[in-house]
């Protein structure tokens, strides 16, 4: 699979994207033996485009990369044309090999007023990688 235990998002122009408001993602898993195993709840390939998460709860999600959320942007041009904002959200008890809560593969991301606690990583960053 491409990943995303609950949702896979793929964009190709900067006017495309997804907004999650007041959502709860609990107990989603991407099997570590599957191709990619990215984003226990959300895998966002924003190349370019936007992803906005507001007032949402992520708990007990699991993947190899990004226990709750995995985001990637492709190349440098896509990175500067992309917008990722995560605000007023809670990340608890998520688990991954890399990035227990969130794995950011190259995006310029704004994270504000979030609670990120009790997440685990086997190798790097229990919270935000």
C-alpha positions as CSV (number, residue, x, y, z in Angstrom):
1,X,0.0,0.0,0.0
2,X,1.0,3.6,-0.2
3,X,0.4,4.0,3.5
4,X,-2.1,5.9,5.5
5,X,-4.0,3.6,7.9
6,X,-7.1,5.8,7.6
7,X,-6.4,8.2,4.7
8,X,-4.0,8.6,1.8
9,X,-3.7,12.0,0.2
10,X,-1.9,12.7,-3.0
11,X,-1.8,16.2,-4.6
12,X,0.0,17.4,-7.7
13,X,-0.8,21.2,-7.9
14,X,-0.7,23.8,-5.2
15,X,-4.5,24.4,-5.2
16,X,-5.2,20.8,-4.2
17,X,-5.2,19.6,-0.6
18,X,-7.2,18.4,2.4
19,X,-8.4,20.0,5.6
20,X,-9.2,17.9,8.7
21,X,-11.1,19.8,11.4
22,X,-12.2,18.2,14.8
23,X,-11.4,14.7,13.7
24,X,-10.4,11.7,15.8
25,X,-8.0,9.1,14.5
26,X,-7.6,6.1,16.9
27,X,-6.0,2.7,16.5
28,X,-5.1,2.9,12.8
29,X,-2.1,0.8,11.7
30,X,0.0,0.4,8.6
31,X,1.7,-3.0,8.7
32,X,5.4,-2.6,8.9
33,X,5.9,-5.4,6.3
34,X,3.8,-3.5,3.7
35,X,5.5,-1.3,1.1
36,X,6.1,2.1,2.7
37,X,4.4,1.6,6.0
38,X,4.0,5.3,6.3
39,X,1.4,7.3,8.3
40,X,-0.5,5.2,10.8
41,X,-3.5,7.5,10.4
42,X,-2.6,9.9,7.5
43,X,-0.1,9.6,4.6
44,X,0.0,13.0,2.8
45,X,2.0,13.3,-0.4
46,X,1.7,17.0,-0.9
47,X,3.7,17.6,-4.1
48,X,2.8,20.5,-4.1
49,X,-0.5,21.3,-2.3
50,X,-1.7,21.8,1.2
51,X,-2.6,19.8,4.3
52,X,-4.4,21.5,7.3
53,X,-5.1,19.7,10.5
54,X,-7.0,21.6,13.2
55,X,-8.5,20.5,16.5
56,X,-7.9,16.9,15.9
57,X,-6.9,13.9,18.1
58,X,-4.4,11.2,17.1
59,X,-4.0,8.3,19.5
60,X,-2.7,4.7,19.4
61,X,-1.8,4.8,15.7
62,X,1.2,2.9,14.3
63,X,3.4,2.8,11.3
64,X,7.1,2.5,10.5
65,X,7.4,6.2,9.5
66,X,5.0,8.7,11.3
67,X,2.9,6.8,13.8
68,X,0.1,9.3,13.3
69,X,1.0,11.4,10.3
70,X,3.6,11.0,7.5
71,X,4.0,13.9,5.1
72,X,6.3,14.2,2.1
73,X,6.8,16.8,-0.5
74,X,8.9,15.4,-3.3
75,X,11.4,17.9,-4.6
76,X,12.5,21.4,-3.6
77,X,10.1,23.1,-6.0
78,X,7.2,21.2,-4.5
79,X,8.4,22.1,-1.0
80,X,8.3,25.8,-1.5
81,X,4.8,25.6,-3.1
82,X,3.3,23.5,-0.3
83,X,1.7,24.5,2.9
84,X,1.3,22.2,5.9
85,X,-0.3,23.5,9.1
86,X,-1.1,21.5,12.2
87,X,-2.8,23.4,15.0
88,X,-4.7,22.8,18.3
89,X,-4.3,19.1,17.9
90,X,-3.3,16.2,20.3
91,X,-0.9,13.4,19.5
92,X,-0.7,10.7,22.2
93,X,0.3,7.1,22.4
94,X,1.3,6.8,18.7
95,X,4.2,4.5,17.8
96,X,6.7,4.3,14.9
97,X,10.3,3.4,14.1
98,X,10.9,7.0,13.0
99,X,8.7,9.9,14.2
100,X,6.4,8.5,16.9
101,X,3.7,11.1,16.2
102,X,4.7,12.9,13.0
103,X,7.3,12.2,10.3
104,X,8.1,15.2,8.1
105,X,10.0,14.3,4.9
106,X,11.0,17.8,3.7
107,X,8.0,20.1,4.3
108,X,8.1,23.5,5.7
109,X,5.5,22.9,8.4
110,X,3.8,25.1,11.0
111,X,2.9,23.3,14.2
112,X,1.2,25.5,16.8
113,X,-0.6,25.0,20.1
114,X,-0.4,21.2,19.9
115,X,0.0,18.6,22.6
116,X,2.5,16.0,21.6
117,X,3.2,13.5,24.5
118,X,3.6,9.8,25.3
119,X,4.5,8.9,21.7
120,X,7.2,6.3,21.1
121,X,9.9,5.7,18.5
122,X,12.2,2.7,18.2
123,X,15.0,4.7,16.6
124,X,14.5,8.5,16.2
125,X,12.1,11.1,17.7
126,X,9.2,10.0,19.7
127,X,7.3,13.2,18.9
128,X,8.1,15.1,15.7
129,X,10.8,13.9,13.2
